[in-house]
């Protein structure tokens, strides 16, 4: 089935996108390095003075929610293997983020077979049998959202003019080329999650690609919707600007909490005053994380788009009822924090957590979203987003060992 994805027509589309936009992508990646050099030399991040007029203008808003994205109270995420796609779409969550990024090891087979699986799911042709068990889509599956790889990753197995093409463009373009028209004809649309951005000009590049792709494929302008993960420290200072660049196609922002913590560490690597304690002490309630959440909710609701919460670290634990209940109690507390803060939805990684998250959001969010929760009392300064102080936080040997174990376990699972 791979030859039905990597067709001559699809390759022409990929080549057109590469030749039009790859030079801009590479220049934006160079700009990231320039920012890092400035920070390493003692510079600081801050809100951009040249875009203050965008932040201060209350008159503009983003596109209205597209069909299937009006209510996003629980979103399930996972890679694009066939069994996962069926189970996630059948999970009872409102949407499914099919992931070509962090939860997916980017082998050629995974990338192209994932496209096959999503194409088949869109057309309800994904049903299959495995070890005597039937996997079949329910009548009303979750709305599909696709996450391509970030701007920094290449697709080295596809060369255009002897250059590797962008992994982001490869993942986006193949899904869009094969599925956009079919989705629109059947009451949905081409919806995406955009990861790892660090600057509003990177959002502008996505916007330009969206306009180009809709024109090239004869798709009505404004059909695409994209939710941006705010998971880098520089992007936290440019939320309004990112929404502005994507305003004709935006469906909101998401708190990508784990990568955000990593970005805080990475971008401030030379700042001896910004060393964080053990990871278990860096919770969503600490100062810089709470400020980031409040600013994201306020920004999104001012612009009438979704402010999505993030992923809890816990999943169900088999064969240990006490440990499982402790883990699920942490999930409940996390989801309650999100909905009462004003988030319009949350992420889960396991179908068995769906009911916990759904029950909490159903109890506290009675409409499809919380755009009316404006959080106008919130005032977040640049210093709040950069404040590394965590009361009671410690750096311990056990914390270092835990970090090493998590890194090795993640890499082993990713490679397997």
N, C-alpha and C positions, 0 to 999 in steps of 0.2 A: 504493500500500500504506500510505501515511501515515495514511489515514482508518481503517485497521484498528488503529492504535496510539492515535491521539487520538480515542477513542470517548467517547460521553456518559458511560458507566459509569466509564471511566478518569478523565475530568475531574472527576466527583463525588468520586472517591478523592483526587485531587490537591487539590481544594478543602477536603475534610475535613482533610487533613494540614496544609494551610496555615493554616486557621482555628484549628487546635488548637495548632500548634507554632511558627508564624512569629514571634510576639511574643517567645518565649523565645530564638529564634535571634538576633533583633535585639538583645536585651539582652546576650547573650553576646558579640556583636561589639562592642558599646559597652564591655564589660569589657576586651576586648583593647586598646582605645585607652587606657583608664585605666591598664593595666599599662605601656603604652609611655610614657605621661606620667610615671609613677613612675620608670621606668628612665632616661628623659631627664633627670630631676632628680637623678640620682645613686643611685637605689635599685638593689638587686641581686636577681637571681633566687635562689631557694633551695627546698629541700624544704619542703612545707607542714606546719607544726606541727599543724594541725587534722586532718590525715589520717595522722598518725604511726601510729595504731593499725592502720590498714589495711596499711601497709608492714611493720609489725612482727609481724603475725599470720601464722604459718606454716601455719595450718590450711586456708585456703581455696585452691581451685584453680578453673580455668575449665572450660568444657564440653569433653567429649572431641572428638577430631577427627571431623568429619562425613564421610560417604562421598565418596571422591575427594580428600580433603584429608589423608589419613594420611601420604602421601609427597609432599613438595613440593620435592624436591631441585633441580629446575630449573623456573623459571617464566619464560615469555616474555611480553612486554608489547607493546602497540601499539594504535593507534586502531581504530575499529569499521567501517571501510569493508569492503565485501564480500570483496574479494580478500585483505585482511590477515586477516580473521577466519578464512577457510578455511585459509590458509597457516599461521597460528599454531596453530590447533587440530590441524593435521596435522604440526606440526613435530617431534613426538617429545618435547616438553617435558611435564612432568607436569601443569602448569596453564597457562592463558592468562588474563592480566589484560587484559580488554577495556576500553579507556581512553576515558572521556568527559571526561577532565581534561587534563593537561599536553600530551599528544601529539595532542590533537584541537582543531581550531579550531571554536569553538562557534557556527557558523552554524546556522540552523534546519534546513536540509537535513541537515547532519552529525548533529545531535542526534537527529532523528526517524528518518532513514534508518539510523542506527546501531542504534536500537531495532528497526527492521524486520529488520536483518541478524542481530541476536542472537536475536530470536524465531525466525527461520528456522533458525538454527544449532541452537538447542535442539531443534527438531522435525526436524532433519536434512532440511530443505527448502531448503538454501542453495546446492545445486549449480548451477553456471552455466558458460557458455562465453564466453571473451573472446579475440578474435583467433585463433580456431582452437584454443585451449587449453582443456581441460576442468578445471574446479575442482570437486572432489568430496570430501566428508568421508571420512576413513578409518574403519575399523570401530570403533576405539577412540581417539577424539580426546582431547585434553587436557581436563581439568576447567575449566569456565568460571568466572571470577571477574570481577566488574564493578566498575569504579571510577567513582563519580559525581564531580561537581565538589565543590569545598570549600565550607564554610559561608559564605564571604565573597562568593560569586558568586550573582547573581540570574539568573533566567530571565525576561528583560524582555518576551518575546513572549507570556507567559501571565500574565494579571492575574486576581487573585481579590480581589473587593471593592476594585477599583482599585489594588491593590498588586501589584507584581511578585512572583512566588513564588520560593522558593529554588531555585537550580540543583541543589543537592544533592538536595532532595526530589523535584524533577521527574525527575532521572535515575534515582534509586533507585526511585521509586514506579512509573514506567511499566514498568521491567524486572520488578519484583516482581509487579505486578498481572497482567501477561500471561504470566509464566513460572514463578512459584513452584510452583503446583500441578502443572504438567506435569513440572518437574524432579524433584519429590518422587515422583511416580508412576513415574519412570524411574530411580530409584536415585541421584539427586543432590539438590541443594538450591539455594536462592538464596544465593549467596556473594558477598561484597563486600570491596573494599579501601576504607578510609576515609582521605581525605587531609587534610592541612593543619590538624589540630586543635592547639589551644594550651592546653587546660585539660580536666580530667577532667569538668567539668560539660558540656562539649561532647560528650563520650562518653556522658554520661547522657542527653542529648537524643537521640542516636542510639538508645540503648537504649529510651527511651520510644516513639520512632517504630517500632522493631521490634515491640514488644509491641502497639501500636495496629494496625499493619498486618497482623500475623498474625491478630488478632481480627477485623478488618474483613473480611478476605478468606477467613476460615475455614481458615487454615493452622495446623497444630499449633505451639504455643508452643515456641520453642527450635529451630525449623527453620533459621533464618537463622544464617549464620556471617559474621563480619567480622574482617578483619585491619587493624590501624591502622598507618598509616605514621607513625613518629616522625621527623618532618622539620621540626620547629620546636624552638627552644631551650627555650621554656617547657615543652613536653610532655616533654622529657627528664627533668625533675624530678618528673614525675607518671606514670611508666610503670605502677607498681603500681595507682595510683588509676584510670587509664584501663582497665586490665584488670578491676579490681573492678567498675566501672560496667557493663561489657559482659560480665561473666563467664558469663552464660547463653548468650551468642551469640559469644563471642570465639574466634578461631582464631589469635591471636598478634599480634606486632608486627613491623614491618619497618624496617630502617635506610634511610630515604630521604635518602641522604647529600648529594646536591647541593642540595636545598632546605634541608637542615639547615645547611649552610655559609652559605647566603644568610640564613637566619634568625639565625644567630650575628652576622652583619654588621648586619642590619637592627635587631635588638632592641638591639644595643649601639652604635648609630650615634653616640651622644654621648660614648662612652667612648674617650678618646684612647689609652688603654692597650690597646685591643682591636682595633687596626687590623691586618688580616691581610696577609701578603705576597702575591706572585703566586700565582694560583690553582694553578699546577702544583706549588707547594711545600706546598699544603694537602692532604696525602695522608691515607689512612686510618690511617697509622702515627703521625701527630702526636698530641700529648697529649690535647687535648680530644675529638678524633674517636675515638681508641682507648678512652678512658674511656666514651664514649657507647655504643660497641659492646659492651664488656664488661658494662656495666650492663644493657643490653637483653637480652643472652643470659642473664645470671644471673636477671633478673626473669622472663623468659618460662619458663625451665625450672623455676623454683621453682613456677610456677603451671600447669605442664604444658601449655603451648601453644608454637607454633612461633616461633622467633627467626629471621626471614628476613633474609638478606643483601641487598645492594643491586646497583645497576647499574654495571658498568664503563663507562668513558667511550669505550672503543674499539669499533669495528666493523670488519669486513673491508675491506681496501683493494684495489680492483681494479687490475690492470695494474702493480703495483709489488711484486714478491715480497719484496724486502728490507724495505720499510716495513710490509707486511702481517705478516711474521713478527715484527717488533719489536712491533707492536700486539698480536698474539696472545700473545706472551710476557708482556705486561703483563696480559692477561686471565687467563692461567694463574696468574700470581703472585697476582692478586687473588682468584681463586676458591680457591686453596690457602690463602690467609690466612683466608678466611671459614670453610672447612670445619674447619680445624685450631683455629680459635677457638671452635667449637662451634655455628655456625649450622646450621640444619636445611634450608636451601635458599638459592638465589641467583636473581637476576634476569638475564635476557639480553634484548637488543633486536633480535637478528638470528638467524634459524634456523641460519646457518652457525657460530655460536658454541655451539650446543647441545651438540655432541659434546665440545668442550673442557670445558665446565662439567660435563656429565654424567660424563665419564670421571674427573674429579678427585673429584667427590662419590661416585661408585661405589667408588673406591679407598679413600677415607678414611671413608666413612659406610656401614657395612655393614647397618644396620637402616633402617627408614623415616624415622627422625629421630634427634636426639641429646638428647632430653629428659633422659637420664641424666647428661649433662655439666653438672653443677650450677654450676660456677665459684664454689664457696663460698669460695675464696681471695680473690675479688675484693672490694675495698672501695673504692667510688668516693665521694668527697666532692663537695660542691657546687663547691668551688674547682677540682677536676679538670675538671668540665664547662665551667668558665668560663676556663680557663687558655689565653691566646692565644699563648703563647710557642712559637715554631717555630725550632729551631736551624738556622741557615744560611739562613733565609728572607729574601728581599729583595723590595723593591718597585722594579720596573724599568719603563722606558718600553715595552719589548717586552711586559711583562705587561699593562700598561694597554691597549695596542693589541690584544692577544689577547682581552682581555675585551670590547672594543668589537666586534671581528670576530665573536666567538661570539654576542653579543647580537643583532647585525644578521642573522647567518645563521639563528639560531633563529627570529627574528621573520619573516624572509622565508619560511622553510619552513613555519612555522605558518600564515601567511596564504595560502600557495599551496595 
